[in-house]
Amino acid sequence: MTPISSASVPDSAIAPLERAPLGLVFLLGTLMAFGPLSIDTYLPAFPAIGADFGASAADVQRTLSLYFAGLAVGQVVYGPLADRFGRRAPLLGGMALYVAAAIGCALAPSLGSLTAWRFAQALGGCSGMVITRAVVRDLFAPRDMARIFSQLMLVMGVAPILAPLLGSTLLSMFGWRCIFWALAALGLLCLLAQSLALPESLPAERRAKAGVRAIVATYLGLLRDPRFLAPVIGGGLLWSTMFLYIGGAPFLYMELHGVAPSAFGVFFGINAAGMIGVAQVNARLLNKRSPGRLLRIGGAIVFLSGVVLLLALATGRGGLPAVAVPIFFMLAALGFVGGNASSAALAPFPHAAGSASALMGTVQFGIGATAGAIAAALFNGSAIPLAFMITLVAAGGWYVVTRWHVGGR
């Protein structure tokens, strides 16, 4: 059964989903993956970028911090644009910006220039993250959204598996600049695919006609609504463990435990495979379990994994396996978090799906960026501050989704 647009039929009248079109799922998953793909691909190149520009590890780290900031800021803009002008036009414009910025990164003459182009690349790439979620809300009934998001995770999960491996290969063969040429080429292919194959899911009669004041009012209304705020904050705190992991992984694996850049991608791939597997288990369990129950189970596992990781680093026992194993379970458990939290946040707001999706992304990336900044400020030459922050945000996220019964009982 193909999805029925909520433009013509109310949510209560949409029949349960049996199977989503595979081509649509693949395209939407690919669009959502562009933000993370552009992070994971260049992580193995951090030492090479620093050596090329004569910059410290902290200076190179700022290119990642500014990228996260771009992802957070850009989503606020794309939400209202997608509600006002439809989904296709802002998405095409964002991907065009992504391609141009990737080329700018490849040609950057200094670290400052690279950092600025990375910010612009994030502004373009986040269009897919925002608008894809809005398209899912347009096309599928609320009870099917968590399942669709889990299917999208199957496609998205390929990015962290292949991206570090791709980055390591390109780095060893052609240097770090080739990584950004490859991202530009992939972006161009995706731009062509969406221009040809992605339908407009928001008809003209359902588009917002309001100005800036109404947009601000919509955002403020969402921030005051616990149906939106609880899953966004709870899910954002849990998902920020991923941001902390991404930011700390080069130091944790390559510098602290001597993992080679080529092997670094293997760890990313294994962790991503765990997340993919759990996301598919989540999709099947939704036939018998509520999204909220699965979300709380995932939150508990993320928190307990953080505790084990903190203990391992604090005691210094077990070496690399004592670090890699809890990280694997922590990231795998996020397969119970992303789709269920997103569906809970978006389901009550069919007429502001773009704005709700944008604000959700901005808040969650803002939480992740803040947690990363605190971890960096606490850095003492060890990974203990990183593990402490992972445990802290996981505890907060688990508390929120449990206390407010996010996603149902």
SULWO-V854758 format. One record per pair of residues at least 24 apart in sequence whose C-alpha atoms are under 10 Angstrom apart, sorted by the first residue. I is the first residue (numbers start at 1). J is the second residue. Records with the same first field share a line. If there is no record, write none. Layout:
I->J  J
This chain:
2->139  140
3->136  138  139  140  141  144
4->138  139  140  141
5->135  136  137  138  139  140  141  201  202  203
6->137  138  139  140  141  201  202  206  350  351
7->138  139  201  202  203  204  205  206  350  351
8->203  206
9->141
10->141  350
11->138  139  140  141  142  143  347  350
12->141  142  143
13->141
14->139  140  141  142  143  144
15->140  141  143  144
16->140  141  142  143  144
17->140  141  143  144  145  147  148
18->144
19->148
20->140  144  147  148  151
22->151
23->197  198
24->152  194  197  198  199
25->136  148  149  151  152  153  154  155
26->151  152  153  154  155  156
27->132  152  155  190  193  194  197  198
28->128  129  131  132  133  135  136  149  152  155  156  194  198
29->128  129  132  133  148  149  151  152  153  154  155  156  157  158  159
30->128  129  132  152  153  155  156  157  158  159  190
31->91  95  125  126  127  128  129  130  131  132  152  155  156  187  190  191  194
32->125  126  127  128  129  130  131  132  133  152  153  155  156  159
33->125  126  128  129  152  153  155  156  157  158  159  160
34->95  98  122  124  125  126  127  128  129  156  159  183  186  187  190
35->67  68  71  98  121  122  123  124  125  126  127  128  129  159
36->68  122  125  126  129  156  157  159  160  163  243  246
37->125  156  157  158  159  160  161  162  163  164  183
38->64  67  98  102  118  121  122  125  159  160  163  164  167  179  180  183
39->63  64  67  68  118  122  159  160  163  164  246  247
40->159  160  161  162  163  164  165  166  167  246  247  265  268
41->159  160  161  162  163  164  165  166  167  168  170  171  176  179  180  182  183  265
42->163  164  165  166  167  168  170  171  176  177  179  180  183
43->163  164  167  168  246  247  249  250  261  264  265
44->163  164  165  166  167  168  169  171  176  249  250  254  260  261  262  263  264  265
45->164  167  168  170  171  172  175  176  177  179  250  261
46->176  250  251  261
47->176  250  254  261
48->171  175  176
49->110  111  114  175  176  177
50->111
52->110  111  176
53->109  110  111  112
54->110  111
55->110  111
57->250  251
58->376
59->111  112  115
60->111  112  114  115
61->115  247  248  250  376
62->111  112  115  118
63->111  112  113  114  115  116  117  118  119
64->115  118  119  122  246  247  369
65->115  118  119  247  369  370  372  373
66->115  116  117  118  119  120  122  369
67->115  116  117  118  119  120  121  122  123  125  369
68->118  119  122  123  126  243  362  365  366  368  369  370  372
69->119  122  123  362  365  366  368  369  370
70->116  118  119  120  121  122  123  124  125  126  362  365
71->119  120  121  122  123  124  125  126  127  129  130  361  362  365  366  369
72->122  123  126  358  359  360  361  362  363  364  365  366  367  368  369
73->119  122  123  126  358  359  361  362  363  365  366
74->119  120  122  123  124  125  126  127  130  358  361  362
75->122  123  124  125  126  127  128  129  130  131  354  355  357  358  359  360  361  362  363  365
76->126  127  130  219  354  355  356  357  358  359  360  361  362  363
77->123  127  130  354  355  358  359  362
78->123  124  126  127  128  129  130  131  354  355  357  358  359
79->127  130  131  134  215  352  353  354  355  356  357  358  359  360  361
80->207  208  210  211  212  214  215  216  218  219  352  353  354  355  356  357  358  359
81->131  207  208  215  354  355
82->127  130  131  134  135  202  207  208  352  353  354  355  358
83->131  134  202  204  206  207  208  209  210  215  351  352  353  354  355  356
84->202  204  206  207  208  209  210  211  215  352  354  355
85->202  203  204  207  208  209
86->131  135  200  201  202  203  204  206  207  208  354
87->127  128  130  131  132  134  135  138  198  199  200  201  202  203  207  354
88->131  135  194  195  198  199  200  201  202
89->195  200
90->124  127  128  131
91->124  125  126  127  128  129  130  131  132  191  194  195
92->124  127  128  190  191  192  194  195
93->124  127  191
94->120  121  122  123  124  125  126  127  128  191
95->121  123  124  125  126  127  128  184  187  188  190  191  192  194
96->121  124  125  184  187  188  190  191
97->121  122  123  124  125  127  187
98->122  123  124  125  126  127  183  184  187  188  191
99->124  125  180  181  183  184  185  186  187  188  189  190  191
100->124  184  187  188
101->125  180  183  184
102->177  179  180  181  182  183  184  185  187
103->177  178  180  181  182  183  184  185
104->180  181  184
105->177  178  179  180  181  183  184
106->176  177  178  179  180  181  182  183  184
107->177  178  180  181
108->177
121->184
125->187
126->358  361  362
127->358
129->357  358  361
130->353  354  355  356  357  358  359  360  361  362
131->353  354  355  357  358
132->354  357
133->342  343  346  353  354  356  357  358  361
134->201  202  346  350  352  353  354  355  356  357  358
135->198  199  200  201  202  353  354  357
136->201  343  346  353
137->201  343  346  347  348  349  350  351  352  353  354  357
138->200  201  202  203  350  351  352  353  354
139->201  202
140->347
141->347  350
142->343  344  346  347  348  349  350
143->286  290  291  343  344  347
144->283  286  343  347
145->339  340  342  343  344  346  347
146->279  282  283  286  290  291  336  337  338  339  340  341  342  343  344  347  407
147->279  280  282  283  284  285  286  287  291  339  340  343
148->283  339  343
149->279  280  283  335  338  339  340  341  342  343
150->276  277  278  279  280  281  282  283  284  286  335  336  337  338  339  340
151->276  279  280  282  283  339
152->276  279  280  339
153->272  275  276  277  278  279  280  335  338  339
154->272  273  275  276  277  278  279  280  335
155->276
156->272  276
157->269  271  272  273  274  275  276  277  279  335
158->269  272  273  276
159->268  269  272
160->265  266  267  268  269  270  271  272  273
161->265  266  267  268  269  270  271  272  273
162->265  266  268  269  272
163->265  268  269
164->261  262  263  264  265  266  267  268  269
165->261  262  263  264  265  266  267  268  269
166->262  265
167->261  262  265
168->260  261  262  263  264  265
169->261  262  265
171->261  262
172->261  262
202->351
206->351  352
207->351  352
208->351  352
215->352  355
216->355
218->352  355  356
219->352  355  356  358  359
222->345  349  352  355  356  359  360
223->356  359  360  363
226->345  404  406
227->344  345  346  347  348  349  404  406  407
228->341  342  344  345  346  347  348  349  356  359  360  406
229->344  345  359  360  363  400  406
230->341  344  345  397  400  401  402  403  404  405  406  407
231->292  295  337  338  340  341  342  343  344  345  346  360  397  400  401  404  405  406  407
232->341  342  344  345  346  356  357  359  360  361  362  363  364  397  400  401  406
233->341  345  360  363  364  367  396  397  400  401
234->295  296  299  337  341  364  393  394  395  396  397  398  399  400  401  402  403  404  406
235->295  299  334  337  338  339  340  341  342  344  345  360  364  394  396  397  398  400  401  406
236->337  338  341  342  360  361  362  363  364  365  366  367  368  393  394  396  397
237->299  363  364  365  367  368  371  390  392  393  394  395  396  397  398  399  400  401
238->295  298  299  300  302  303  330  331  333  334  337  338  341  364  367  368  390  391  392  393  394  395  396  397  398  400  401
239->299  302  331  334  337  338  341  364  365  367  368  390  393  394  397
240->364  365  366  367  368  369  370  371  372  389  390  393  394  397
241->302  303  306  327  330  331  334  368  371  372  386  387  389  390  391  392  393  394  397
242->327  330  331  334  368  390
243->365  367  368  369  370  371  372  390
244->368  369  370  371  372  373  375  376  386  387  389  390  393
245->327  330  331  372  386  387  390
246->372
247->369  372  373  375  376  386
248->372  375  376  383  386  387
249->383  386
251->381  382  383
252->320  323  324  382  383  386
253->320  323  324
256->320  381  382  383
257->319  320  323
258->320
259->320
267->324  327  328
268->328
270->324  328  332
271->324  325  327  328  329  330  331  332
272->328  331  332  335
273->328  331  332
274->328  329  330  331  332  333  334  335
275->328  329  330  331  332  333  334  335  336
276->331  332  333  334  335
277->332  333  335
278->331  332  333  334  335  336  337
279->332  333  334  335  336  337  338  339  340
280->335  336
281->335  336
282->333  335  336  337  339  340
283->335  336  339  340
286->340
289->408  409
290->340  407  408  409
291->336  337  339  340  341  343  344  406  407  408  409
292->336  337  340  341  344  401  402  404  405  406  407  408  409
293->336  340  401  402  405  406  407  408  409
294->333  335  336  337  340  341  407  408  409
295->333  334  335  336  337  338  339  340  341  398  401  402  405  406  407  408
296->336  337  340  397  398  399  400  401  402  403  405  406  407  409
297->333  336  337  398  402
298->329  330  331  332  333  334  335  336  337  338  398
299->330  333  334  336  337  394  395  396  397  398  399  400  401  402
300->330  333  394  395  397  398  399  402
301->326  329  330  331  332  333  334  336  394  398
302->326  327  328  329  330  331  332  333  334  336  337  390  391  393  394  395  397  398
303->330  333  390  391  392  393  394  395  396  397  398
304->329  330  391  394  395
305->329  330  331  333  387  390  391  394
306->330  386  387  388  389  390  391  392  393  394  395
307->387  388  390  391  392  394  395
308->387  391
309->383  384  386  387  388  390  391
310->383  384  385  386  387  388  389  390  391
311->384  387  388
312->384  387
313->382  383  384  385  386  387  388
314->382  383  384  385  387  388
315->384
323->387
327->387
330->390  394
337->401
340->406  407
341->401  406  407
342->407
343->407
344->406  407  408
345->406  407
347->407
367->393
368->393
